[in-house]
Amino acid sequence: MNRIEKVFKTLNLKEEKAFVPYIMAGDGGLENLGERITFLERAGATAVEIGIPFSDPVADGPIIQEAGIRALKNNISLRDVIQAIRSIRPIIHIPIILMTYLNPVLAYGRDRCFEDCRNAGVDGFIIPDLPIEEEELLLEKADREGIELIRLVTLTSPVERIQEIAQRGKGFLYAVTVNGITGTRSEFHSQLGDYLQSIKEVSSIPVLAGFGISTPEQVRSISSYCDGVIVGSKIVQLFEQNKQEEIETLIGAVKKVNITE
Amino acid sequence: MTYTMPDKRGHFGTYGGRYVPETLMQAVLELDEQYRKALKDKAFTEELNHLLKNYVGRETPLYFAENLTKYAGGAQIYLKREDLNHTGAHKINNSLGQALLTVRMGKKKVVAETGAGQHGVATATACALLNLECIIFMGEEDIRRQQLNVFRMELLGAKVVSVTSGSATLKDAVNEALRYWVTNVEDTHYILGSVMGPHPFPEMVRHFQSVIGEETKKQFLEITGKLPDAAVACIGGGSNAMGMFYPFIEDESVELFGVEAAGIGLESGKHAASLTKGNPGVLHGSYMYLLQDANGQIEEAFSISAGLDYPGVGPEHSYLKDIGRVKYTSITDTEALSALQLLCRTEGIIPALESAHAISYGVKLAKELGKEKSIVICLSGRGDKDVSSVQERLGGDHNE
């Protein structure tokens, strides 16, 4: 069983919600990667999503764009990140998921990328510019190496499409909570709860909500409709500002959600 | 040869496709459906043709450039005068088509990117005509280079947003336009300006631009009784070239030449020659040749011409390069500037810097081919917008 499946099984038994933080690899140097993941794991993160910097991140808002630019200034590549993960993997217990645009994977070499990732202990990939229509480009190799491609569903995906994506889904389903790019939001669509619950109804794997979530209140309210949350921009911002205690509070918020199911 | 690209999912061989965030998939699929419905609807084509004739001023002349031909001393050179279109370039053919489609889809807002500003002006024009709200993303560097076009767009009622990220040119304007589209997808259509982006854009833009090649073919037959021996067009994203080439693809006697921008020189690293010097990869929704480093980071393109300053090239051009149907070559900034001056003096036509790349290569080609042959060069736009940057370049101290 893949590490991602295991961790959700355990959560389920404990009746807890998931919290998956995102960090940009190489923001502040690659040396801090192990330290940051260890910190997040101790704070209660269910898994960690590691962003690979890309020159043209069209799905990302200003905070992650800027973190990516800082990382690229440090000349951080996918290769460097995979090597770093390989060296820190023995001290990390939670699943590691890479979030990368497609082109760095293609430039690395599709086959070699998944082989090296499996050897390094990467458990999953999120590729925002790879819809299901094009995923055969990577799917076979990812499957063979036991790496799970996490699929995204969005507010604009019709029900039949959500069903199809859910059927193909591995690990968990990433439910995008806004029409838009990553970044903090003060308000969400009034129908968000209905949307998340409708996805839960058709999905046999856990459903995690992400994009725009930035406060403990949002973490609590949104995760009450699904299996947990993914928080990106806010975590990146708090690390940048050295506000580690606020990260702990944010992750802690998920532990205070009442399971109603 | 029979040519049937792309397939139903928008693949030209391995190129093309739909590499976009899931939030845009529904919009892209709906666009595909609506586009195909519109094609089958006679009323749509009639309305577009009516506007192309009475509003844009088509058909544009196919002009025998006698003086330029004498200067080159080789093949007979014909110019397809897309510069005489309303708004001064071929871009209006596509903008009008997509704006009509926007109305059909019941969307009220349009977003677009622009490099040189020609696509922005054309889109702002079509939106003014059809009463659509229009927002244009343009790189800060391009805004500086193309002040006149920025003011034109504003006069036409569009909102021009300056993009400061990355190289602050066309690629970054596309990024911002895509981000805007993701956020406003429910009521907004993205009028992409070239034969790139996710399917159906490359096929649809080719369709709206094919009027260039179709007219050329008909006119060439009328004037000379035969087809040209070669057609030449400049390539940034590649829309005027695709519009010119597509109707000739199955006519194997017609050699096709796409001219990329070599900037300061192919070996300088400062150029926009994605096909000549790039590698295949994925950017802006499509698998295509890209200027990129070994880690897959997109590199900045460089050209004196804002409209060619893009680090990728449409997926169909990528395919046509691989199968060898089109030959891709490049022209430097300096050569393009000379060609611009040459056309001014021989023919009294100020071409856009983009088109000057095609003129430059066309003159070389005419010399090689000899007097019995005849060629057509796509004069994709007029050069009024470039006059001040040309003046800056020719008037100032420059070491070349």
Boltz contact constraints between the chains, C-beta under 6 A:
constraints:
  - contact:
      token1: [A, 55]
      token2: [B, 297]
      max_distance: 6.0
  - contact:
      token1: [A, 55]
      token2: [B, 298]
      max_distance: 6.0
  - contact:
      token1: [A, 56]
      token2: [B, 175]
      max_distance: 6.0
  - contact:
      token1: [A, 56]
      token2: [B, 298]
      max_distance: 6.0
  - contact:
      token1: [A, 58]
      token2: [B, 175]
      max_distance: 6.0
  - contact:
      token1: [A, 58]
      token2: [B, 178]
      max_distance: 6.0
  - contact:
      token1: [A, 59]
      token2: [B, 21]
      max_distance: 6.0
  - contact:
      token1: [A, 77]
      token2: [B, 295]
      max_distance: 6.0
  - contact:
      token1: [A, 102]
      token2: [B, 282]
      max_distance: 6.0
  - contact:
      token1: [A, 103]
      token2: [B, 281]
      max_distance: 6.0
  - contact:
      token1: [A, 103]
      token2: [B, 282]
      max_distance: 6.0
  - contact:
      token1: [A, 103]
      token2: [B, 296]
      max_distance: 6.0
  - contact:
      token1: [A, 104]
      token2: [B, 296]
      max_distance: 6.0
  - contact:
      token1: [A, 106]
      token2: [B, 281]
      max_distance: 6.0
  - contact:
      token1: [A, 107]
      token2: [B, 295]
      max_distance: 6.0
  - contact:
      token1: [A, 107]
      token2: [B, 296]
      max_distance: 6.0
  - contact:
      token1: [A, 128]
      token2: [B, 21]
      max_distance: 6.0
  - contact:
      token1: [A, 129]
      token2: [B, 19]
      max_distance: 6.0
  - contact:
      token1: [A, 131]
      token2: [B, 22]
      max_distance: 6.0
  - contact:
      token1: [A, 131]
      token2: [B, 25]
      max_distance: 6.0
  - contact:
      token1: [A, 133]
      token2: [B, 18]
      max_distance: 6.0
  - contact:
      token1: [A, 134]
      token2: [B, 17]
      max_distance: 6.0
  - contact:
      token1: [A, 134]
      token2: [B, 19]
      max_distance: 6.0
  - contact:
      token1: [A, 152]
      token2: [B, 22]
      max_distance: 6.0
  - contact:
      token1: [A, 154]
      token2: [B, 22]
      max_distance: 6.0
  - contact:
      token1: [A, 154]
      token2: [B, 23]
      max_distance: 6.0
  - contact:
      token1: [A, 156]
      token2: [B, 23]
      max_distance: 6.0
  - contact:
      token1: [A, 156]
      token2: [B, 26]
      max_distance: 6.0
  - contact:
      token1: [A, 179]
      token2: [B, 23]
      max_distance: 6.0
  - contact:
      token1: [A, 179]
      token2: [B, 183]
      max_distance: 6.0
  - contact:
      token1: [A, 179]
      token2: [B, 185]
      max_distance: 6.0
  - contact:
      token1: [A, 180]
      token2: [B, 182]
      max_distance: 6.0
  - contact:
      token1: [A, 180]
      token2: [B, 183]
      max_distance: 6.0
  - contact:
      token1: [A, 181]
      token2: [B, 179]
      max_distance: 6.0
  - contact:
      token1: [A, 181]
      token2: [B, 182]
      max_distance: 6.0
